[in-house]
Amino acid sequence: MTKKHALFPARPLLSALAVAFAISSAQAYAQGPAKPAAAAPASAGGSTPEQQAESFANIFATTCAKYASNLAALRTKLAPLPTMPADKAAYFLQGQAGKAWPVPDPHGSFVVAIPDGQNLCAVYARRVGVPQSLAWFKKMAAEAPAPMVSRQVQDSKSATPHNGTAHTLAFEWAAPDSTKRVLYSLTTSASPTADLQGLASVTFAP
């Protein structure tokens, strides 16, 4: 998400748009003001980091990851659910048109955000077990279904003024002789005072 790689060489324009949104999302998550706290309540006090990470993984798997190639279907599925007010959704959409949904969960506060006109979907976590989130993300993103092949394209850490150290991992799935690309990215912060501790996203290039 703080990438400068040409991740979608076959579709440079789409790549620029998608990566630009991913970059802005990660930077806002890592450096932005404490707006998410007002957008979603704090996680359940009795939840363990493991439970938070499991909820984070399940929400990402059943929304963004499952519908990466068909976000229209995901929008339809989420349509009956309450959306966040526009002023609060703007934080998660980074000022772009789109919708954000708070996800009810007993183990934490999570938000699904889908900008309009882009093949990108993101899940934000208010509090989450960072080691456990890294473990499930690596297992999921490193194993691409055949004939696609997964390759790690980023593993970086950066200091932020508000949330300590932000850690970003990204994997690209690609098939030989195909323009299709899927980019998975996870940014986490272990700081207990971070506004958000987790951001998982997927970008699809057909």
C-alpha positions, 0 to 999 in steps of 0.5 A: 500500500505504500507500493511503488512497484508496477504491479499491473504492467499489462494494465498500467492505468488501472494499476495507477488508480488502484494502487493510488487508492491503496496507498492513500488508504494505508497512509490515512490509516497509519497517519490520520487523525483519530476519526475511526473511533467516532465512526465505530465503537471500541471492540468488546472488552472481553475479546482476545487478540486471537478472537479479533484476528479470527473475526478480521480474517473471516470478514475479509474472506467472506466479503472482499476476498470472496467477491474480489472479481465481482464487487457488484455482487458484493454491493448487492449482498451488502445493500440491505445493511445499514451504511455509515453516514457519508461524513464518517464513511469518507475517512474509509473511502479517502474522499472518494465516492463509494460506501462503507458498512460497519460490520456487527461482530462480538469481537471488535469493530470492523468496516468494509469499504468499497469505492465506486468505479474501482476494483478495490475492497478493504476491511478495516479493524479497530483493534486486532491481534497483529501476529495472528493477523499476519499469520492468517494473511500470509497463509491466505495470500501466499497460496494462489489457486492454480494456474495463478502463482503468488509472489510477495511484492512488499514487506515494509515498515514505516514510522508514523507520527500517530500510530507508531510503526506500520507494517505492510505486506503485499502479495500479487497473484498472476497466471502465465500468459494472462493479464489477470492480476489480484493484489492482496495487501495487509497493513497493521500497527501493534501500537495500543493507541493506534486509531486502527490496527488493521487494514486488509485490501484486495485489488483485482485487474481483469 
